[in-house]
Amino acid sequence: MRFGWLLLLLLLAGGVYLYLNPDYRSRLFTSTSNIVTPVSTSRVYKWRNDKGEWQLTDSLPPEGITYETLEHRSDENVLPRPPQLDKYK
């Protein structure tokens, strides 16, 4: 019986601590979110066609064309900075 009360008291104290420290609470729950939700990556190929236009495809370009492989994580929403915006740094 005493063990049950002690366990209840510890759980209550932990809940109060998390309630009073929202920064710690958010770090605790965001650090474990990757464990629950697996992160997937997708691969994209970047290359130029005969007209010099950039192409982004999920399949390899035709043989003999130089390409760049880009990998993107599903949990990120970040795009690279376009070269034309570099002059505004």
Secondary structure, 3 states (H helix, E strand, C coil): CHHHHHHHHHHHHHHHHHHHCHHHHHHHHHHCHHHHCCCCEEEEEEEECCCCCEEEECCCCCCCCCEEEEEEECCCCCCCCCHHHHHHC
